[in-house]
Amino acid sequence: MRPKQWTKNLLVVAAPLAAGQITDAGVLWPTLVAFVAFCLASSAIYLVNDCADRDADRLHPRKRHRPIAAGELSVRAALAAATLLGAVSIAAGFLTTWQLGTLLVAYLATQVLYSWQLKNEPVLDLTMVTGGFLMRAVAGGLAAGLPISDWFLLVAGFGSLFMVAGKRYSELHTLGSEAGTRRSLVRYTDTYLRFVWSIAAAATITAYCLWAFENAGTSSVPWHTFSIVPFVVGLLRYAVDIDAGEAAEPEDIVWGDRLLQAVGVIWLVLLVLGVMDV
């Protein structure tokens, strides 16, 4: 179920935070429910994914230690747990809002399709994983009934593509001749993946700047504009890890890079000051 990777689901709070309403009682509670629902849903998908990949994982230097690949957990038990987790996640979503419930159904359906087939198709695998991150980013807004801006969607979408393409780039460099353990990697080149994550990074920065400039006039101090600096620095810092082939596990970078964490805190403080109109 990979609880270490549940940090990805913190994207759920992105829309309420950007709207400056995360502390409202009517927003905070449904946002928390959405976060828990996505933790359950993503755990279900990890179980399905590991069942589908068990043979390939046994050939991978690190993934061969996963419980299903190692034979410590049966496929039948894993799929039963995945079904239960998915059902509870969907129920929690619909009990919050029908929009969130529908989003969770779409997330589970697309990610199951990805796990069993589309992960082997170049470009489509990038699109499906990026879509999963984007669904997380809009979940908080749907759960709390908040409007979601076009700029927010662009930042979330291209930012997700940047991370996913960087992950594939790092996997290609880490595995080398063993890239056959993930069939889509065989049809990628490092130059193509570098092109994708470079374009995604440029689009993310551009969209964020436009969002920041658009919202800078709503507060007495242009905190949104100031937040551009740590945002760009953080993206460039993360790109260093991608270029070195060390971004195969994004959560490891987030928890292990102290400088990146410091930059992230500065960016978050400036963002909060802006949305709270301090």
C-alpha positions in Angstrom: 0.0 0.0 0.0 3.1 2.2 0.1 2.2 4.7 2.9 5.5 6.5 2.2 4.0 7.6 -1.1 0.8 9.0 0.4 2.6 12.4 0.5 1.6 12.7 -3.2 -2.0 13.0 -2.0 -1.1 16.3 -0.3 -1.9 17.8 -3.7 -5.5 17.5 -2.6 -5.1 20.6 -0.5 -3.6 22.6 -3.4 -6.9 24.1 -4.7 -8.3 25.1 -1.3 -4.9 26.6 -0.4 -4.7 28.6 -3.6 -8.2 29.9 -3.0 -7.2 31.0 0.5 -10.0 29.1 2.1 -8.3 26.0 3.5 -8.9 27.1 7.1 -12.7 27.5 6.7 -14.5 24.7 8.5 -16.7 24.1 5.5 -13.6 23.6 3.3 -11.2 21.9 5.7 -13.3 18.9 6.5 -14.2 17.9 3.0 -10.6 18.5 1.9 -9.4 16.1 4.7 -12.0 13.5 3.5 -10.7 13.9 -0.1 -7.2 13.4 1.1 -8.0 10.2 3.0 -10.2 8.9 0.1 -7.2 9.4 -2.3 -4.9 7.6 0.2 -7.3 4.6 0.1 -7.7 4.8 -3.7 -4.0 5.1 -4.4 -3.3 2.2 -2.1 -5.8 0.1 -4.0 -4.0 1.0 -7.3 -0.6 0.1 -5.8 -1.9 -3.3 -5.0 -3.4 -3.8 -8.4 -0.2 -2.5 -10.0 2.0 -4.8 -8.1 -0.1 -7.8 -9.0 0.1 -6.9 -12.7 3.9 -6.2 -12.5 4.9 -9.1 -10.3 6.9 -11.0 -13.0 8.7 -7.9 -14.2 9.3 -6.7 -10.6 11.2 -10.0 -9.9 13.8 -8.9 -12.4 14.2 -5.4 -10.9 17.0 -4.8 -8.5 14.8 -3.0 -6.0 11.2 -3.9 -6.8 11.9 -7.6 -6.4 11.6 -7.1 -2.7 7.9 -5.9 -2.9 5.6 -8.4 -1.0 3.7 -9.7 -4.0 6.8 -10.1 -6.2 8.6 -11.7 -3.3 5.8 -14.2 -2.8 5.0 -12.8 0.7 1.5 -11.7 -0.3 -0.8 -13.7 -2.6 -2.4 -12.1 -5.6 -5.9 -13.1 -4.4 -5.4 -11.4 -1.0 -4.0 -8.3 -2.7 -6.9 -7.9 -5.1 -9.4 -8.5 -2.3 -7.8 -5.7 -0.3 -7.7 -3.5 -3.3 -11.4 -4.0 -4.0 -12.3 -3.1 -0.4 -10.1 0.0 -0.3 -11.5 1.2 -3.6 -15.1 0.7 -2.5 -14.5 2.6 0.8 -12.8 5.4 -1.1 -15.7 5.8 -3.6 -18.2 5.7 -0.8 -16.4 8.4 1.1 -16.3 10.5 -2.0 -20.0 10.3 -2.8 -20.8 11.0 0.9 -18.9 14.2 0.5 -20.0 15.4 -3.0 -21.1 13.6 -6.1 -18.3 15.4 -8.0 -15.6 14.0 -5.7 -17.2 10.5 -5.9 -17.2 10.7 -9.7 -13.6 11.8 -9.8 -12.5 8.9 -7.6 -14.4 6.4 -9.9 -12.6 8.0 -12.9 -9.2 7.9 -11.0 -9.6 4.2 -10.1 -10.8 3.2 -13.6 -8.1 5.0 -15.5 -5.3 3.8 -13.1 -6.5 0.2 -13.3 -6.4 0.5 -17.1 -2.9 2.0 -16.8 -1.7 -0.8 -14.5 -2.9 -3.6 -16.7 -2.2 -2.3 -20.1 -1.4 1.4 -20.9 1.8 1.6 -18.8 3.5 -0.3 -21.6 2.6 2.4 -24.2 5.0 5.3 -24.6 3.4 8.8 -24.1 0.2 7.2 -22.9 1.9 6.1 -19.7 3.1 9.6 -19.1 -0.4 11.0 -19.8 -2.1 8.5 -17.4 0.3 9.1 -14.5 0.1 12.9 -15.1 -3.7 12.6 -15.1 -3.6 10.9 -11.7 -1.7 13.8 -10.2 -4.0 16.3 -11.8 -7.0 14.5 -10.4 -5.5 14.8 -6.9 -4.9 18.5 -7.5 -8.5 19.3 -8.3 -10.0 16.9 -5.7 -9.9 19.4 -2.9 -11.7 22.0 -5.0 -14.4 19.6 -6.0 -14.9 18.3 -2.5 -15.3 21.8 -1.0 -17.3 23.2 -4.0 -14.6 25.8 -4.8 -14.0 27.2 -8.3 -10.8 26.1 -10.0 -8.9 28.6 -12.1 -7.5 27.8 -15.6 -4.0 28.9 -14.5 -4.2 26.5 -11.5 -5.0 23.6 -13.8 -2.1 24.5 -16.1 0.4 24.7 -13.3 -0.9 21.4 -11.8 -1.0 19.6 -15.1 2.4 20.7 -16.5 4.0 20.5 -13.1 2.8 16.8 -12.8 4.2 16.1 -16.3 7.5 17.6 -15.3 7.7 15.2 -12.4 6.5 12.1 -14.3 8.9 12.7 -17.3 11.7 13.3 -14.8 10.8 10.0 -13.0 11.0 8.1 -16.3 14.3 9.8 -17.2 15.8 8.8 -13.9 14.5 5.2 -14.2 16.0 4.9 -17.7 19.4 6.1 -16.3 19.1 3.9 -13.1 18.1 0.7 -14.9 20.3 1.1 -18.0 20.4 -2.3 -19.7 17.7 -3.6 -17.3 15.2 -1.1 -18.7 13.3 -4.1 -20.1 11.7 -4.5 -16.7 9.5 -1.6 -17.8 8.6 -2.1 -21.5 7.7 1.5 -22.2 11.2 2.6 -21.2 12.7 0.5 -24.0 11.0 2.9 -26.5 12.1 6.1 -24.8 15.5 7.8 -25.2 17.1 10.1 -22.6 17.0 13.0 -25.2 13.2 12.6 -25.7 12.5 12.5 -22.0 14.8 15.5 -21.4 12.8 17.3 -24.1 9.5 16.5 -22.4 10.5 17.5 -18.9 12.2 20.6 -20.2 9.1 21.7 -22.0 6.9 20.8 -19.0 9.1 22.9 -16.7 9.0 25.9 -19.0 5.2 25.7 -19.3 4.8 25.2 -15.5 6.9 28.3 -14.7 5.1 30.4 -17.4 1.6 29.4 -16.1 2.6 30.0 -12.5 4.0 33.5 -13.3 0.8 34.4 -15.1 -1.3 33.2 -12.2 0.9 35.1 -9.7 0.7 38.3 -11.7 -3.0 38.0 -12.1 -3.5 37.6 -8.3 -0.8 40.1 -7.1 -3.2 43.0 -7.3 -5.6 41.4 -4.9 -3.3 42.0 -1.8 -1.6 45.1 -0.4 1.8 43.5 -0.8 2.5 41.5 -4.0 3.3 38.3 -2.2 2.2 36.2 -5.1 4.8 37.9 -7.3 7.5 37.3 -4.6 6.6 33.6 -4.5 7.7 33.2 -8.1 11.4 33.3 -7.0 11.3 30.3 -4.6 8.9 28.4 -7.0 11.4 28.7 -9.8 14.4 27.9 -7.6 12.6 24.8 -6.2 11.9 23.6 -9.8 15.5 24.2 -10.8 16.7 22.4 -7.7 14.5 19.4 -8.5 15.8 19.4 -12.1 19.3 18.9 -10.8 18.2 15.6 -9.3 16.4 14.6 -12.5 19.5 15.4 -14.6 21.6 13.3 -12.3 19.1 10.4 -12.7 18.1 10.5 -9.0 14.4 11.3 -9.4 13.0 7.8 -9.8 11.3 8.1 -6.4 10.1 11.7 -6.1 9.1 11.3 -2.5 12.7 10.4 -1.6 13.9 13.7 -3.0 11.2 15.7 -1.2 12.0 14.1 2.2 15.8 13.9 1.7 16.8 17.2 0.1 17.0 19.7 3.0 17.6 22.7 0.7 14.6 21.8 -1.4 12.5 21.6 1.8 13.8 25.0 2.9 12.9 26.6 -0.5 9.5 24.9 -0.3 8.8 26.4 3.1 9.7 29.9 1.9 7.5 29.5 -1.2 4.6 28.2 1.0 4.9 31.1 3.4 4.9 33.7 0.6 1.9 31.9 -1.0 -0.1 31.8 2.2 0.7 35.5 2.9 -0.7 36.2 -0.6 -3.8 34.2 -0.5 -4.6 35.4 3.1 -4.1 39.0 1.9 -1.7 39.9 4.7 
